[in-house]
Amino acid sequence: MIVTIPLGVLKAGSIKFEPTLPQPKLSAIDSLGMGSMDKVALRFTEPFWPTDVDVFSYASEPPGRFVEWYNAMLWTDRPILVGFNAGRSAEEILGWLDQSTLDAALGILGQLRW
């Protein structure tokens, strides 16, 4: 049997396996880390991006800031883009005011070549 469970759930120990997992697997669970992930969803009046594309990627400066944008129109029928930050960028942005986050996101979207 194959079971897939989020690492955070495994680390919490809220699921008990019978028989218990072997020590090498328990050690792996303990040693693995989880990073930060943050998303920003922006709804627009009209789309200004190619609406038939799933994902837009961007090599940002500083690195890691809003590097992926998902076109939510494909599943919501609304002009929505969802941007992601991970790792240090996500942790940094977490402390920002909403307006600063919005300004940074729109600034990067304004730099993309559509």
URTA-V809535 format. One record per helix or strand of 2 or more residues. SS is the DSSP state (helix for helix, strand for strand). FROM is the first residue (numbers start at 1). LEN is the number of residues. If there is no record, write none. Layout:
BEGIN
SS:FROM:LEN / SS:FROM:LEN
END
This chain:
BEGIN
helix:7:6 / helix:23:9 / strand:37:7 / strand:55:3 / strand:68:4 / helix:73:4 / strand:80:7 / helix:87:8 / helix:98:14
END
